[in-house]
Amino acid sequence: MSDEQYPRYEDDVKVLAAIGARVAAQTDRVTVRLPGALAEAAVAAWQRDENAEPGPESAGRYALRDAAAELALIGLAITERGHREGEEVVVDLDVASAGAAVHAAE
């Protein structure tokens, strides 16, 4: 693959970011219902101490660490504003966190 398409990709990312800004302005947070076990796992990720510096990372390891950080942020949201309804936890997630979870599921 040649490099000539990368300037187009950069333009595409700018358009995607502009769409993201519009979506974020319109939605801010979305209410989700999670099984209790998933909510507890997310809270545990938030409460875990990660003291070691990551050091050099491949793109794959960076993406893995980034996704784990998104899980921890969901755990923070659950800690701050989640509440139980029966076997589920209901929480308002930032649209970016909800999107990250959907992206991880794909």
C-alpha positions in Angstrom: 0.0 0.0 0.0 1.4 3.4 -0.9 1.4 6.4 1.4 -0.7 8.6 -0.8 -4.0 7.7 0.9 -2.9 8.8 4.4 -3.6 12.5 3.8 -7.1 11.5 2.9 -7.3 9.4 6.1 -6.2 12.4 8.1 -9.0 14.4 6.5 -11.4 11.5 7.2 -10.4 11.6 10.9 -11.1 15.3 11.1 -14.6 14.7 9.7 -15.1 11.8 12.2 -14.0 14.1 15.0 -16.4 16.8 13.9 -19.2 14.2 13.9 -18.1 13.0 17.3 -18.3 16.6 18.7 -21.8 16.9 17.4 -22.9 13.6 18.9 -21.3 14.4 22.2 -23.1 17.8 22.3 -26.4 16.1 21.7 -26.1 13.1 23.9 -23.5 13.7 26.6 -24.6 10.6 28.6 -26.5 7.5 27.9 -28.3 5.4 30.5 -27.3 1.7 30.4 -28.3 -1.4 32.4 -25.6 -3.8 33.2 -25.7 -7.2 34.9 -24.4 -6.9 38.4 -21.3 -9.1 37.8 -20.2 -6.9 34.9 -20.7 -3.7 36.9 -18.7 -5.3 39.8 -15.9 -6.2 37.4 -15.8 -2.6 36.1 -15.7 -1.2 39.6 -12.8 -3.6 40.5 -10.9 -2.3 37.5 -11.4 1.2 38.8 -10.2 0.3 42.3 -7.1 -1.6 41.1 -3.8 0.1 41.6 -1.6 0.3 38.5 1.6 1.8 39.7 4.0 0.4 37.1 4.9 2.6 34.2 4.0 0.9 30.9 7.4 1.2 29.2 7.7 0.8 25.4 4.5 -0.6 23.9 3.5 -2.0 20.6 0.3 -0.5 19.0 -1.6 -3.6 20.1 -0.5 -3.4 23.7 -1.3 0.3 23.7 -4.8 -0.4 22.4 -5.2 -3.1 25.1 -4.2 -0.8 27.9 -6.4 2.0 26.5 -9.4 -0.4 26.5 -8.6 -1.4 30.0 -8.5 2.2 31.0 -12.0 2.7 29.5 -13.3 -0.1 31.6 -11.9 1.6 34.7 -13.6 4.8 33.7 -16.9 2.9 33.5 -16.2 1.5 37.0 -15.7 5.1 38.2 -19.0 6.1 36.7 -20.7 3.2 38.4 -19.1 4.1 41.7 -20.2 7.7 41.4 -23.7 7.5 39.9 -24.7 3.9 39.4 -27.5 2.3 41.4 -28.9 -1.3 41.7 -32.2 -2.3 40.3 -32.7 -5.9 41.1 -29.9 -7.9 39.5 -28.8 -5.0 37.3 -26.9 -1.8 37.8 -28.2 1.3 36.1 -25.7 4.0 35.3 -25.4 7.1 33.0 -22.2 6.6 31.0 -20.4 9.3 29.0 -21.1 8.6 25.4 -17.4 8.1 24.8 -17.2 5.3 27.4 -20.3 3.7 26.0 -18.8 3.9 22.5 -15.6 2.4 23.7 -17.5 -0.6 25.2 -19.4 -1.1 21.9 -16.1 -0.8 20.0 -14.5 -3.5 22.2 -17.5 -5.8 21.6 -17.1 -5.6 17.8 
